[in-house]
Structure formats: structure tokens, C-alpha cells
Amino acid sequence: MKRPIAMVPMNIAAMPVIDCHCSSISSTTLSFSSDTDATNFKGHITLTRSRTADAAGSGVEMTIREWLEDLRFAGMKLGLERAQALLERLGNPQLEFPSIHVAGTNGKGSLCAQLSANATASGFSVGLFTTPHLVMVEERIRIDGRPISSADFDRHVEAVHEAASEGEVLEPTFYEVTFIAAMLHFAEIGIERAIIETGLGGRGDATRLVDADLCVITTISKDHAEILGDTLPEIAREKVGIHRPGVPLIALESNDGAVTAVFAEVAGDDLYLHEKMPGHSPWEIWAELAGMISLAMGWSETNAPCTWPGRSPNWKPSGFASQVTFSAAHNDEGFQAELDRIQDPCVFMIGMSAKHDLEQATASVTSELWHSNIFRHIVVTQPTSGRLPAVEAEDLARIICGNRLDPPLIENDPIRALNLGVTMANQSGINVVVMGSIYLIGDILSYHAQHDGLDLWEELSIH
């Protein structure tokens, strides 16, 4: 079953071709001294602490940030019960504005960023919630493209903590607290439109509780299989769980007929399939879809300027001095899409966080290393921050390179690794391509921001 996007009351029929104005390769610059070291820099920016809060049941006094950080390493727990109970205690702020709810394996953050840019440029006050963050947790909550202030974030997190401690004590996850804090902030300032990215899956994700008037699914591929299922139809069923009866659901057309069948079974007449244009980069694909959705929503802007730090090819952090391209591709589908766009010889740098099936997640990289000579030098490193443990650089090198005749350069410290990559690139007159864990890119930006005194709120604003 294939239906073109043509929703009512939205006016999507007969969409014009949209010029995305996207460049396939970004030219970013980086300059570090040779003695830089990220070993003691974990990617966390020191922020002002709020007043103290008691850890539930422990009798230990801690700051609200310490309480939140403890939750970060407590693990993931899917299910709506905790978030629903907390939102009810807080007056259901998520119901005070309409939301576009986006799920998918890859591309959902990029699509959300571009939808936010278009809606803001069209004159709306827009709240954007995305995960994970690159450098600071405030990035997860944006108003008109700019991260929430630390003071407002702390205040809303404290409100969530107090609600969780009332009556029967609730134990929300880190993700749920940040999501609910976003809902409180959006309701407080009176946004006109929210763009909401799911964290994991869809059916049991806390964001399922928003009042959505449009749902979108980007791609379906194997990631988080240990939680969402081992097959694409199983994963699709979890993600299509964001559908609400009577609410349009736009899904990127899948090459797997079984995935499309799951969409049709769950969404029925609410389903609209979008066919991606061949030859487009991932960023261009999401720009095109964002433009079509924006037109259907009646927004005046369908292609507003937008950058997605660490993920879009047009992201150019301030102060860089050599050609460096970043991509947060971290699974096989993402790697393949990015590798297909590399046309010129380069230095390739990679670092990964733990994966259920690391060999499968990096299969495209392994194939490229063995069958292509486009990577003149290979640097393998590891992130120093993030919720998930890093894959040791030596282990990652063994998986992707094996007994390759030209062994990779292994450097555990990501800042030193990038310095080495930049040095080799400068000697050969080529670029550096950095891929892998979003936490790796966050480590680099964190150091760069501290080293050069950058305004992170400016660096992390998306439009």
C-alpha cells in the first residue's frame, strides 16, 4: 500500500520541488596545541547549582543537578506510568500546546531541527525537545532554536523532583525528568507549537504523552535491537506506536515491505508514505520532508536556515583551522549513508559507545576500509563522556580493521587523536572526517569551547 502525502485539513497535495540549499561536505576548522588532553575533561560544563534536594529515601542532601546526574546512570526503563503520573501531578503541561511527534532510527533529530527552524521563521513560538545532548543537558530543551537557560532548567527539574517526592515516591529516569522539564517550560512561556523527538522506540516512550496533531517516522533500521526487537518489523511496530487514531502519520517509505505492512496495519487510513529522492544526502532528505510538512501545516517558510550541531554537514563550529567534517553516524544505516557521500581522500577518525552488536553496527565501515582506498589514514579513538561506556579504541580497531595491512593509528584520547588526524591531513592536503558516537563529538566541542572561551549557547543554537 502506497499513498502519497495528501492530508486533510493540511494541504500537502501537489508539492513543489524544494531547493534545500544544503552542501554535502562541510568545511570546518580546528586548531589545538600538541599537548592538549581530554583525559580529565569529560564533556561536562560546570553550571550554577540550584538549591539542594534530598535524595529520595537516602537521607543524603544533594543538589538538584547531582540528583539528576544520579538518574542518568540508573539505566533505561520504558513505559508511560511514571511520566504520566508525574505530569498529572504537575497539571499535564504537555496538553497545553500542539506537538509534531517524530520517531525513527536515524534522522529524527535532523528532521525536528529543520521543522523547528521553519516554524520559528514562520513567526511561531516553538519549543523543541531532542535527545541526546552533545555537551550540556540544556540542549535537549530549546525555544526558537536556542537552549534553555541553566536557571530555568534547574527550576523545572526541581519542580519534577518535588512532584516525584509527593505522596507515593516515584522514580523517574533521567530522560523522563528532562522531558517533563521541557513540557513545564513550554507551557510556562506559552509556546504555539512543539516539535518532539522520541528517545527510544515510540510506544513506550514518555513523549507518547504529548498532544500530537501530526506524527512522523523517519527510518527503520536495526539499532537498540536488545530493547526494540531483532527484526525490522518488530522495531517498526515499536516506533509506529506513536500513532494516535485519527492523527496523520507520515512515514518514510521503507525498502522492506514487511515494515510498510506494519505501518499500514497500525495506522490504517491515517498513513501517508513519503518516498525519498535518490541521490540526496540524509540532511537533504530531511530538509525536503520538513519543507513538505511545513507547507502542509500552512507555514510561510519551508526552507529556513538551520544547523544541527555535530550532525548536519553545514555545522561549522567557531575557530577551527583545518578542514574537519563531523557526523554522529553510529549504526550501519547511518554509516552507509554518510560513507556514500565521501568523494575525496580523507583522514578517517572514529570512536564508538557500547553497542549490542558492534560488528553489525560498523559493518559498512569495515567494508569501506577493506574495499576502498579513500581513507588515506585511519585514527581510532574513544569518547570520554556519555551515558554509555566507550568501546575501547583497541577493540574497535580490531573489529573494523582486523588484519588490514595498513594498521590504524590508535589514540584513546579524542583530542590528541584529532590533533594527529589534523596533522596528517595538513601534510597531505586533505580533510578529516570524524564519525561515531555523539559523545565523541561532544567531547571535542566541549574541549574546544573551554579552550577557546566560546559561548556554548551560541554554538549550540540551531537557527
N, C-alpha and C positions, 0 to 999 in steps of 0.2 A: 504494500500500500504506500503510495506516494502522493502527498498533497502539497501543492505549492503554498508558500506563506501568503495567506489572504484572510486576515482576521477581521471580525466584526465585533465591536464598532471601530476597531482600528482600521486604517486604510493602507493596507500593505500591497494591494494588487498593483501590477504594472510598475515595479520598482525600476528607477533609472540606474544606470551604472554609476557607481560612486568612486571617485578618484581618491584613493586612500592617502596619497602623498607620503607613503612610507618608504624608507630606504632599507634595503636588505642588509646592508652592513653598516654598523655604527663605528665611527672613529672616535674613540675615547682615549684620553691620555692619562698617563700615570707616571709619577716620579717619586721614588723613595730612595733614601740613602742606603748604602750596602749593609749597614749594621742594624736595620730595622728588625724587629722581632715581635711576633704576635703571641708568644708563649704566655705572657702574663696579661694579655689583653683579650678578653673573652667576648667582645662584641656587645657588652652591656654598658650603656651610658649612665653615669651616676646622676640620679634625678632627686629633686627635693622630696622628702618623705612626708606623708600625711601624719595626722595624729595616730596614736597607737591603737591596736585592736588586739583583743585576747584570742589566741588560737583556740578553736572550739574544743572544749574538754581537756585541754592540756595545762591550763593554768599558767602558760608562758606568755608573757607580753611581747608582742612583735608589731612592727609597723605594718601598714596595710600592704605595702609592696612585698614585704617578707612573707606575709600570709599568701599573697597571690603567687609568689615565686615557689612556695612550697607546693602549691597545687599543680604547678607546671610539670613537676616530676612525679606526680601521683598516678600518671597513666591516663589512657582514654577510656571513657565509658559512654557508649552510645545509649540513646533512649531519651524520651522527652519529659519524663516525670519530674526530674529535679528542676530543669529550666522552667517548665510550666508552672510548678508550684511557686518558684521564686518570682516569676513575672506576675502571677496573680497577687502575691503579697505586695508587689510594687505598683499595682494598679494597671497591669497589662499595657505598658507604654508602647509595645510593638504594634498595637492595633490603632494607633493614632495617626498613621500615615500609610499610603500605599507603597508596596515594595515590588521590585522586579527581583525574582529569586533565581539564582543561577547555580547549577550543579554541573559536574563533569570531571573527567580525569585530568585533562590538560586544557589550558586556555580560559578557564572560567574567571581567573583574576584579571587577565588581559581584557576580556570582554567587559567585565564590570567596570574597570578603569575607564574604558572608552565610552561606555554608557553614561558614567558619571560626568565625563567631560562634555558630552553632547547635551545632557540635561542642564548642566550648570551654564553652558554657553547659551542655552535657550532661555535663560532667565529664571530657572527654578533654584530653590534652595535644596541642596542634595546631600543626603547622608550616604556614605559608602562604608560597608563593613567587609573586610577581606582578611584572610589568613594564609600563611603565617606572616610574621613581620620580618623584615630584613635586619633592622638594628634595634629599634625601640618599640615597645608594645603599643605605644600611641598610634603607630602607623595603621593599626587594624581599624581605627575609627577615624574617618575623615569627613570634614564638612567642606563642600565645594572644592575638593581635591587636597585640602591641607589637613595634616594630622591634628587631632585634638590636643589641647594643651595638657601638660602634666598635672596641673592643679585640677582641671575639670575631670581628667581621667581618675585621679586618686579619689576625688569626691564621689564619683559614681561607683567606683569599686568598693568604697567604704559603705555606700548605701546597700550594695549587694551583700556585703559581709554581714551588715546588721540584719537584713532581711533573712539571711540564712541562719542566723542565730536566734531568731524569734521562735518561741514555741518549740515544736519538733525541729531539732537541728538538721539542716540539710547540708550535704557535702558536694557542692558543685565542682566541676572540673575547671581548670584554668581557662579553657576555651569557652565554657558556658559563662563564666564571670565576665570575660571580655565582650562576649556577645550581648549579655544583658546590660552591661555598662553602655554599650553602643546604643541600645534601644532607649535607655534613660536619657542619654544625651540628645538623641534625635528628637525625642518627644519634648524635651525641655526647651530646645531652641525653636521648635516648630517647623521642622523641615517639610517640604512639599512632596518629596519623592525620596525613597530609599533604594539603593542598589545593594543586594545582599548576596554574598558568596557563601556557599556551604563550606563546612570544614572537611567533612568526610562522609561520603555516601550521599544521603538525602533523606531517606525515610525516617531514620532515627536521629537525624542531626537537629540540634537545638534551633537552627534557623527555620526549620519547618513550621515554627510557631508564628512567623510573620504573616501579615495580611497581604498576600501576593495577588496582584491583578495580571501578572504575566510570569510564566516560568520558562526557563531556558536550560537546555542541556547541550554542552559543548561536545566533547569527545568521550568515547568509552574505550578504555584500554585497561590492560592488567597492571594495576597498582593497588597496594594495600589488599592483596588477594587474601591474606590471612584473616581479614576482617570482613571484606565485602563479598568474597566468593572466588572460586578458582576459575570460573568461566565468564566470558563476556556477557552472556545473557543474565547470569546471576548478578554481576556488577551493575548491569543496566537496570535490573529490577530495583536494586537499592537506590540508584540515583533518580530513577523516574518516580520514586516515592515522593518527590517534591510536588507532584501534580495534585491540584485541587479540582474536584468536579466543577465543570463549567468555566474553568480558567484556562485560557490558551496556553499550550505548551509547544514551544519551538525547539526542535532537536536537529542537530547537525546530522545529515544523512550518514548512516554507517555502511561500511562495506560488508558487514556481517548481517545477513538477512534475519538471523535469529534475534539480534539486538533490536532491529526495527520492529519485529513481531512483538517483542516485549513492550516497546513504546506504544504500539497500536492497541495491544490488549489492555494496558493500564489507562491510557489517555483517551482512547476512542476518538470521537469526533472533535475533541479538543486539540488533537495532534496536528502540527504543521511541520513538515520536513524542509530543511534548508540544505541545498546542495552547494558544497564549497567549490569555488572556482579553481581549476587546475593551474598549477604553476605559481600560486600565491604562497607567500611565507605565512607562518602561523599568525603573526601580527596583522598582516593584511587580511587574512580570513576573518579575524575577529573585528577588524575595522569595518569590513563590508557588512557583516551581520549586525554590528552596532548601528551602522547607518540605516539599514533597513528597519530595524526595530524603532529607531528614533523617528523615522519618517512615519511609521505606523502609529506611533504614540502622538503624532502631531507636533513634535518639537521642531523648532525653526532651524536648529543646527544638527547636521547629520555627520559631520566630519571635523569636529573641533580638535585643535591641537592637544596631544596627550602623550605623556611618557609614563612608563611603568617601571620604576627603578629596579634594576637588576634583572629585568625580564624583557623589556622592549628594545628593539635594535636601535632606537633613536635616543636611548638614555646616555647622556654624556655628563658624568659627574665632574664637578668643577676641579680644575687644577691638574688634570692628568697631562703627561708629557710624552706618551708613546701610544701607538695605536693598539687599543685593547677593546675587545668585544666581550660582553658578558651575556650568559644565558643560564637561567635556572632550570634548564632541562635536566631531569633526574630520573626519567624512566625511558623505556625503549622507544615508545611513540614520540616522546619529546626529543630525545636524542636524534632519532632518524630525521625528524622534521628540520632540526637545526643543521645537521650534517649535510643535508641535501642543499642547503643554501651556501655552503662554503665553496667558493670558486677558486680562491688563490691560496698558494702555500702559506702556512702559518705555523706558529708555535702553539701547541695544544696543551692546555692545563686543565686538570680535572681533580675534583675532590668530592667524596660522597658521604652521606649519612647512611646509617644502617638501613638495609632493605631486607624484606622477607626472602626474595630471590634475587640476589645481586647480579648473578650471571645473566639471568634473563633481562634484568633492567638495563644492563650495559651491553647487550648483545650487538646493538648497532655500532657502538664504539669499537668493540673488539673486531667486528668485521671490517670497519673502516681502517683500523690500524694495520690489519693484515693484508688488505687488498688495495690500498691506496697509498700513494707517496705524497699526499698533500700536506701531511703533518711532518714538517722538517725536524722538529724537536718535540718531545713529549715530556711534560712535567706532571708528576703525580704528587698530590698533597692531601691534606685532610682538614676539615673545618675544626675550629676550636670552640665553637659555641653551638647552641641549639638544644632543643628538647631531646632529640635522638642522638645516640652515641655516634661518633665518627667511625667510618671504616678506616682502619689503619692503612696508611699510604702504601706500605709494602704489600699488604693483602690485596688492595685494589690493583696495584701494578701487576701482580701475579695473575689476577683474573683477566684483565683486559689485554695484557701484553704477552703473557705466557713466556715462551722461549724465543721471542722475537729477537732477530739478530742485532737490531739496534735498540738496546735496552733504554728504558725511560730514565729520566733524572728523578730521583725520589727525594723530596724535601717535606718533612712533616709540617713545618711552619708555613702557613699560607702566604704571609707577607714576604718572607725570604724566597719562597717558591715563585711568587710573581716577579720579584726583582730579578731572579735568574731568567725567567721567561722573557722579560722585557730586554734584558741584556742580550740574550741570544737573538731576539727579534731585531734589535737595533743593528747588530752585527751583520745580519742577513738582509736587512731592508724589508722585513715582512711584518705581519701583525701577530698579536697574541689573541687567542680565543680561549676564554675561560668558561667551562661548563660544570654542571653538577649541582650539589646541594645549595639551596638558597642560603643556608647558614654560612657556606663558604664565601658567597658574595657579600653577605652581611659582615663577615669578619673583615674583609678587605675595605668595605666602605666605613666600618667603624674605626679602623685604624686611620684611614685617610682623613676622616672627619676630625678626629682628635689631633692628629699630626699637623694638619693644616688649618685648624680652627674654623671649620666650616659650620654654617648654620644648618643643622640637620633638618629642621622643619622646612627650610627652603629646598634642600637637596632631595627630600622625600615627598615634596608636593608633586602632584601628577598633572595638574593643568592650571 
